[in-house]
Amino acid sequence: MANSKKRCRCCKEYALSESGVQVPLGYFCGMACAIEHGKKGAVADSNKRKKEAYAKLKDKVKTVSEWRVEAQAAVNTYIRYRDRDKSCISCDAIGDHDGRGGYWDAGHYRSRGAARHLSFNQLNIHKQCHQCNRYLSGNVVEYRKKLIERIGVDKVEVLEYNNNIVNHDITYLRRIKQIFTAKLRLKKKLHK
């Protein structure tokens, strides 16, 4: 059997396979390269741990308001993607926008100011154009008509009469963000 040359994972030089060091991480031309590669990995590992610790610390000092903004952003992104092939819920405007934001909003039937407890309810949120959502204050009359067509009058009435008082704590808001981020990822994966 002829000796073959292999490339060292550390210095990238070629050496005879029998003269080097073979470990589960790969081939190294000598023990010095294997040790050097191990040190680089330890430094990278240490930096990764520092970043993770910083992210955890940063999460600990976030306020409920900051978590609410992040959770709402995750929900709104999901809703825009979910309804990407539908027209505006109020005026039937269509466009070639792909749901990344820009022209489309995630419009709430019952506004977040009036019904904060419904701000993450998927039945209460649908794709809406800027004109209707921002300049016509949600264009609620037309929104209601189209909402009845989409989800039915029973569910619309449940939304209208739902006046439960709900306090969203940080744990709940963190979970909402995680759920809708995962749902968006899955929907995009299935859409490919």
Buried (B, 14 or more C-beta within 10 A) or exposed (E): EEEEEBBBBBBEEEBEEEEBBEEEEBBBBBEEBBEBBBEEEEEEEEEEEEEEEEEEEEEEEBEEEEBBBBBBBBBBBBBBBBBBEBBBBBBEBEEEBEBEEEBBBBBBBBBBEEBBBBBBBBBBBBBBBBBBBEEBEBBBEBBBEBBBEEBEEEBBEEBEEBEEEEEBEBEBBBEBBEBBBEBBEEEEEEEE
